[in-house]
Amino acid sequence: MKIFITGSSGFIGFHITKKLLDKGFNVCGYDSMNRYYEIKLKKSRLNILKKYKNFSFVKNRIENEKILKKTIINFKPNIIIHLAAQAGVRYSLKNPDVYLQSNIIGTFNVIKIANIIKIKHLIIGSSSSVYGANKKFPFQEIDKTDHQVSFYAATKKSTESLAHSYSSLWKLPITILRFFTVYGPWGRPDMLLFKTVKTILNNKHLPVYNFGKHERDFTYIDDAIEGTLKVIFNNNFKIDHKKISYRIFNIGNGKSIKLMDFINSVEKHLNKNAKIKFMPKQKGDVIKTFANISKAKKYLNFKPKINYQKGIKNFVKWYLKNEKKI
């Protein structure tokens, strides 16, 4: 099996690529290596992947339809895993054009090319942010997602709609994975855990928004990858093109954790207190996320194993060991 992965140097993309390479699959990675966050971290991830003989890589943007199409056609993948996207809720307030180009135009290119080559399965990474201002918890895949509160979330919802239309019209087999606050080793520097550890170690003030009243369904990276692999390899999960070609799964831990409990756990594992600076709620932020994962359990046999205390412990250990590489 040959698998094409966009965003292969990103956080989730790196981990799923490495896992598939370890299993012996031929993987072609595609990534723009942009500078949204520290490029050194992306290069460190890529250098690890380049050690595998069954890995090839193309540096370019998914917005570049010509290069993307040529790369995919030449590689002839059985499966495409599309994880490339401009991430970050707050950055989308300042640079919405980037999100429009990458998340909507870029994803449309991936879907269109997947349809042209009649891919066996297209897996697209989405986000819990599509649930937006929903007040019903936990979030379930059948819930309405009509009220996104950030431009980032709106672009992710738009890509889901594009995917559904293509799947409906041409029976293109597509699975959407709504990831819930994924964290862990090799994670993004702009996300809570990475920022908290770095800030505490550097004796700087940690801004905590909404006065610490947020709650999140924190998903450890190994569990997120396991959920993705289940979509590819679980024998009980088969897409019947004649009956249903489009599915959505929540990939979360199935628990909502208070932000301050999460930060307190970081302090415990660093044996050092944070200098917290409480701040008002930021535009685009949702108060709470909480995944109903019963559908993934039923169809994928998805069972998260790592609680947030264990996940934080693993991250802190990794960070202290790799600080110079990141």
N, C-alpha and C positions, 0 to 999 in steps of 0.2 A: 504493500500500500504506500502511495506517495501522498504527502500532505503539505499543502501550501498554507503558510501562516503569515498574515499581515500583523504588523506591530510586534514582530518577534524579538525586538530588543527592549520592549516595554516590560513592565512588571509581570503581569499575568502571561503575556506572550512569551517571555523568556522561560518561565517555569514550565509551561505546557510544551514548548519546543524541546527543552532539555529532557522532559519526561518521555516524550515520543522518540527522541534520539536514543535514549537509554534502552528503549524497547526494540530498537533496531529498525525503525521506520526511516524512510528517506524523507527529509523535510527541507523545503525551500522557504527561507525566511525573507520577508520584505518589510523594510522599515525606513522611514525618512531620517531617523536620527536627529530630530529637531531639538532645539535648545529650550523647550518649555521648562525643563529642569536640568540639572547638572549633567552635561554630556559625558562626563567622566564615568558616571554610573552606567550609562547605556553602553559605553565602550567596554566596560568591564564585563557586563553581561554578554555582549557579543563575542568577546575574546574567549569566553568559556565555551560558547556554542561552536566557534570556529575550530575547536580541537577535535570535533567529531568529523569523521570521513563521510558520513551520510548526511552532512549538512551543507547546503549552498545558500548564498545570501545575495540579495540585490538591494542596494541603497537607492531608494526613490520614494516619491510621494504617491499615495493612492489616487490623488487628484490627477496624476499624469496617466490618463487612460491608455495612451499609446504604449508606454513602457510596461505598465501593469498588464495589459492584454498580451503583449509579446512574451513577458516572463511566464505568465500562467500557461499560455498555449505551448510554449517550449518545454515546460516542466511536466505538463500532462498529469495534474493531480487527480486523485480519486475523491479527495475531501479538501474543502477550503475552510479554514478557521479564521474568521475576520475579527481581529481584536484591535487593529489600528484605529485610533480616534484621538481627537484633541480633548484631553481630559481637563477636569477642574471646574467647579461651579463658579468660584469667584473670578477666575481669569476670564470667564465668558462674559462677565459684566463689562470688561474693558476692551475685549477683542472678539466681539461676536462674529465678525467676518471670517476669522480663522476656523471657527466651529462650523459655519455654513459650508465652507469649502471642504474641510476634512471629513466631517461627520456625515454630511448629507451628499455632497457631490462625490466624495471619495467612496462612500458606501454604495451609492448608486452604481458607480463603475464596477465595483466588486460583484454586485448582484447581477448586473447586465452581462458581464463576462462569464460568470458562473452559469448563467442560462444559455449563453452561446455554446459553451463546451459541454452542456448537459451534465453538470457535476452530479456525482452520486449523493452528496450531502454538503450543504452549506451551513456552517455554524457561525452565528453572529453574536458578539458580546454586546449586551445592552447594560442597563443600570437600574438600580432600585429608585433612582431619582425620577423615573417616569411616573411613579405613583404620586408625586407632587404633594398637593395639599390634602390628600385623602385622610380622613379622620377614622376610618375603620381599620382596626388592627386585629391580627396581623394581615399584611398585604397579601392578597391572593391573585393569581394570574387572571382570574375572571373579573376582577374589579375594574371599574372604569378608570381610564388614565387620561382624563381630559383637562386636567388643571396643573400643568407643570409650573413651577415657580422660579425656574432659571432657564436661561437660553440654552445652556448645556443640556438640560433635561429635555427641552423641546426638540433639540436636534436628535437626541437618542430615540424619542418617541416617533419622530418623523421617519427615521430609518426603519423602525419596526413596521410602520405603515407601508413604506416602499417594499419591504421584504414580503409583507402579506399580499400585496397586489400582484407581485411577480409569481409568488407561490400559487395564488389562486388562479391566475390566468394560464400559467404554463406548467402547473404541477411541479414546480421546482421544489425539491425537498429542503426545507429550511427549519433550523431550530434556533430560537432566540434564547439566550441565557441572560437573565437579569441578575447581575452580581451585586451583592450587598456588602459594601465597605470592606473590601479585601485588604488584608494586611499581612506582613510577615517579612522574612529575609529578602533582600534585594528589592524592597518596596520603594514607593515613590516618596521623595523628600518633602513634597507638598502636603502629604497626608499626616493625620494626627499623630500616629505612633512615632514615625520617623522624626517629626518636628519636636515632639515632647522629649524624646531621648536626647536628641542633639542639643536642645535648649537647656535642659537640666545639666548636662555634662559641661556646657559652656558657661554655666552660671548666669544665664540671661533670663529675662522675663518671658513667660509663656502666656500669650493672649488666649483666653478661653471665652468663646462667644456665647451669647444668650445666657450669660452669667452662670455657665456650667449646667444649664437645664436641658441640654440636648440628650437624646438617647439614640443609640445606633445598634443595628444588628451586625456585629463584627464577625467577619468570615476569614478564618485562617487560610493562607494561600494553598496549603496542601489539600484542604477540603474543597476549595474552589476548583483546583485542578482535577481532583478525583471526580467531581461532578461533571466536568467537561469530558473526561475520559469515559464516563458512564454513557454519555450521549453517543460516543463513537463506537464503543465496544460491547455495551450491554446487550446480550442476545434477546432479552425480553423487550427491548425497545427497538421496534422496526417501524419505519415509516412506510405505510401502504399508500403508494402514490395515487391509487384510485379512490381512496377514502379520505385521507388527510395527509397533507404535505407540509403543513405549517404548525409548529408547536412552540410554546413558551414555557420556560421553567425558571422559577426563583432558585437562585443558588446562594443560600445564606446559612447562618448557623441555627436559625429558628428560635433565637432569643434576643431580646432587646436589652442592651446594657447601658446603664447611666454613664454619661461622659465622665463624671467625677470618679466613679468607681474604676473606670478604665485608667484614668490618670493616676489614681492612688496605687494601682497595681504596678504601674511603671515606676513610681517612686520606691515602692517596696523592693523591686528587683534591681534597682540601681542603688538602693540604700542611701537615697538622697532626695530631699524635698524639692519640689518645683517652686519657682518664684512666680506664682500665678497672678495674672492681671486680668480680672474679669471685665468683659466687654459686652456691649449690647448685641442683640441678634443681627447678623449680617443679611443683606439682601440676597435672596436666592436660597437661603438655608431652610431646610425642613426641620421641624422640631424632633421628629422621631421616625425611625425606620424599624420594621419588624417583619420578617419574612415568614409566610406560611409555606413550608417546604413539603407539605403532604403529597403534592403532585409528583415532585421529584423522588420522594420516597417510594411512591407507588409504582411509577413507571421506570425509574432508573435504579432503584434500590440505593438511593443516595442517603448516606448516614454520616453527617459531620462528626468528627472525633475530637477536635481540639477546642477546648474552652479558652476564653480570652486570657486567663492567668497563665496557662501553659504557653499560649501563642506569644504573649509578651515576653515571657522568659526566654523562649527560643530566639526572638528578635534581638533582645538585648545581648545575648551571647554572640549572635552573628555580628551585630554592630560593633561591639568591642573588638572583635577579631579582624574586621574588615574596614575599620574606620579610614585607613589611608587610601583604600581603593575607591572610596565613595565621597 
